[in-house]
Structures are given as structure tokens and as C-alpha cells.
């Protein structure tokens, strides 16, 4: 029933929804202890690139034009089954955030498809409801928050007393990110982070972190990272992210074979730290690394250094800005 078909007839294009959403950084979990009643809590940042861009039409049968055909088809069928929708859809995915790279591709794809169907059928579902339908936001809510609002977001984790509920972690803080602070992505396309069953098993195998670490990180985020964003204090923000990354990397090291998933990305991050750039780390399970700079001049100088220093590593470096707006949903 699902067919790869890049050609859509004119009658299918009379009403369409185009959705454009972007990647996010997951900078680390705040509370991996949970003894205070909530577990996880995470800090994330929306990026201008890479993006997922797709168009959805109503159609007589399901037609999917996408590299990840089966994955997209499963998302569509899940929405149809959950919402008891009899309408079929044609979906054309023009761009896709790299999968299993730690940039939130799965959540953004699921929400983009859900938002498109939501707009096309005028269902009036919230982003949180769309996330629940696709079982997104089980641990982190930052991908949902950046989808909706962009910027730097902090979620409040999940209640340890209601682990099986459908509520996504609430966004408890959101700020526009300073546009003068460029973001560098360090991409290892020959490596993949944990996902799916492997990710679930990794979480189940890890014991809770100690309370003192959770309290220290909570203080770092509340009294250092968030005020630093409001005041555009790069040094203070860097110290907070450095502490968050050190603790997160240490906690997950047994599951991913070290502080970072990719040894090549790890070498770049170590080099950046030696150069005094401590606002750097790994996004989610990686392998993608990131670094945030105080200004464009420093970012461009360091980019050239990295390209020379790691020319034989087969890594890609992409310099960009944060994205302070939510997802674009165009109904026409």
C-alpha cells in the first residue's frame, strides 16, 4: 500500500501543508537521581540547521516519497490508527535531519508529520498531544519545546510517581539565545548514537546518579546558565554547560564506551577545551559534538584551525546560529 512515488498529481496539490522544523542540541540531563520526585530534566537548544522539510497532501492512497520510507509510513499509520482517521496522505520529504546523530531527527519527523495532519484536518491538537501519540518525550521534552518555540529550553523532567503516564516533560523555562554566539556542529557521519531498544536498555542498565550531583547541576542551570542567557554572559554560560557535560558524559560513559560516542569527535572536543573553549560537548547520545563561541570572529578562526588540525578525520564542521522561532507550518 505504501509506495515510493516522487510524482504527485495536480489534484492532490489543491490543499497541502508544508512543515519545516530544525535540529536541536540536547546539552544534558539535570537530575538523574530522581529522589526529589522528578527524574531527568534537560537543557536544549534549537538550531537553524540541519532541517526537516516535508509536504503533506490528502490522497486516495498512501504515497510516500522519502529516503526513510518505512519509518515515515509507520508514523503516518500510527497517527491514523490512534486518531481513527480514514483519510490517506501523500508525503514528500525534501530534507531530513540526519538520523541517530543526537540531533533529534525522530522527534522532529514525528511532530512534523503530526503537525501537518493536524493542520490539514483541523484537529486542534496541541504539540504535547501530538508528542504523546507518537510516544515522544518519554525522558526529555526539549525536542518538543524547540519544535514549538525555538530558543533555549529547559524541561522539568517526569514525575517518578507517574512513569507510565502520557504527559510530556513540561517546559519550565524558555529564552531566546544570543544570536552573536555562533554554534559549531562536529559531525561524524560514520558513527551512530544509541536509539530505540538499545537506548532503552542502556537507561535500564544504569543506576541513578547521586543526589549531590543532581543538586549541583540544578544549581548550575538555575543560577548560572539561565541568568547568563538573559544577561548574555558567555563565560558564565560556558561554565554551566561544561559542568553539565562533564556529569552527563561520566554518567553515560559505560553505555557509550567513554565520555563521548565518537573517538574522533572526542579528540576535537579535547582540542577545543585545550584552546579554552569549554562551552562544548556532545548532543544527546551523539555522535554529534558541538561548541558555542562568544563571537563570529573567534568561531571562524577556530573553524579554520579545526579543519587543518583534523583534515584526515573524515569529520564535517558546520557553523550556524541558534533558532529562536518555532516550526513553520504553512497551509495552502
C-alpha positions, 0 to 999 in steps of 0.5 A: 500500500505504501509506495515510493512515488516522487510524482504527485498529481495536480489534484492532490496539490489543491490543499497541502501543508508544508512543515519545516522544523530544525535540529536541536542540541540536547546539552544534558540531563539535570537530575538523574537521581530522581529522589526529589520526585522528578527524574531527568530534566534537560537543557536544549537548544534549537538550531537553524540547521540541519532541517526537516522539510516535508509536504503533506497532501490528502490522497486516495492512497498512501504515497510516500516519497522519502529516503526513510520510507518505512519509518515515515509510513509507520508514523503516518499509520500510527497517527491514523490508527490512534486518531481513527482517521480514514483519510490517506496522505501523500508525503514528500520529504525534501530534507531530513535531519540526519538520523541517530546523530543526537540531533533529534531527527525522530522527534522532529519527523514525528511532530512534523508529520503530526503537525501537518495532519493536524493542520490539514484536518483541523484537529486542534491538537496541541504539540504535547498531544501530538508528542504523546501519540507518537510516544515522544518525550518519554525522558526529555521534552526539549525536542518538543519545546524547540519544535514549538518555540525555538530558543533555549529550553529547559524541561522539568523532567517526569514525575517518578510517581507517574512513569507510565503516564502520557504527559510530556516533560513540561517546559519550565523555562524558555529564552531566546539565545544570543544570536552573536554566539555562533554554534559549531556542529562536529559531525561524524557521519560514520558513527551512530548514537544509541536509539530505540531498544538499545537506548532503552536498555542502556537507561535500564542498565544504569543506576541513578546518579547521586543526589549531590550531583543532581543538586549541583547541576540544578544549581548550575542551570538555575543560577548560572546558565539561565541568568547568563542567557538573559544577561548574555554572559558567555563565560558564565554560560560556558561554565554551566554547560561544561559542568553539565557535560562533564556529569552527563558524559561520566554518567553515560560513559559505560553505555557509550564506551567513554565520555563521548560516542565518537573517538574522533569527535572526542579528540576535537572536543579535547582540542577545543577545551585545550584552546579554552573553549569549554562551552562544548560537548556532545548532543544527546547520545551523539555522535554529534559534538558541538561548541558555542563561541562568544563571537563570529570572529573567534568561531571562524578562526577556530573553524579554520584551525579545526579543519587543518588540525583534523583534515584526515578525520573524515569529520564535517564542521558546520557553523550556524546560529541558534533558532529562536522561532518555532516550526513553520507550518504553512497551509495552502 
